[in-house]
């Protein structure tokens, strides 16, 4: 009985092993399945280094403004054949000249001296509407009345001393205010004083007149040559000057250009008296167009 029982016992063990192999499924490698899942909070992640070639570029808002493009000064002079030309572009944000061509050369002011007459008149209590008309339509009769009433050449002397206009001189003939001598450098100083130092009332009155300058002056001469014809949709405020013909034809274009009056642009020209007004005006316009690369946003 003992041998038989041993046989049965051995057979039973073998049969149990066979049944276990059939009934119990093979185990699956759990770690492989987990490796394809999202990493757990305790599993460190390793980031691939960025490829410098495809790294994101810095935001344009953080980048500095690009420097203004250069302007060829000799090319500017060539735009006024047979004449004289002085140019200054002053950037009020950068606080420096971006273009400068013979800024100290002296010219007959023509109507640009009306800027000084306006400052003196407002200080003396002249109605703003009178000053605005003198500037916006370049009214010579108003300028003559104010010149005589307020001291004539002393107007130029007082404001030249106050603002520091080294190259500005009263006219030799006290009655001819348009013969005041000016330079491009000094005209820029006048605008800088007006925009940065003058009282709010004077600044508002004068700049409103300059931004509302009419296409034709009170004498019928078209005064949109230069800055207005050249700068397109950019905002502008201008004071122009023209005179003829004591040896030359004078055409000046001056003013503020751009948002917040950022750029002060002064173009003074003395051209042969044989040049027609229309031709001389187109030359001044061409000069301002050549300055556009130095003006932001153009």
Secondary structure by P-SEA (a helix, b strand, c coil): caaaaaaaaaaaaaaaaaaaaaccccccaaaaaaaaccccccbbbbbcccccccccccccccccccccccccaaaaaaccccbbbbbbbbccccccccccccccccccccccaaaaaaaaaaaacccaaaaaaacccccaaaaaaaaaacccaaaaaaaaaaaccccccccccccccccbbbcaaaaaaaaaaaaccccaaaaaaaaaaaaacccccccccccccccccccccccccbbbbbbccccbbbbbbbbbbcccccbbbbbbbcccccccaaaaaaaaaaaaaaaccccccc
